[in-house]
């Protein structure tokens, strides 16, 4: 079963590489990107599109990492609160046992 998964992943990688190579060879027109305050230099359309996908992927990973860190901090705070509540509950249980004996 593992070899089938490896073969499938390898086939998908080859298909994606072929599609990327075809895309790059068919889109060789030189374009310059005009931003509000500056203009990026001329390069082929495929390079600008691939660069935008890479930058978008990196930005997505960074933003999602930020959310994950916030959630981990909230989880850590909740665990501390549960721990202190458990300690308080244990103290109350032992206090009630001492009073009843």
Secondary structure as UniProt FT lines:
FT   HELIX           2..26
FT   STRAND          30..31
FT   STRAND          43..44
FT   HELIX           45..100
//
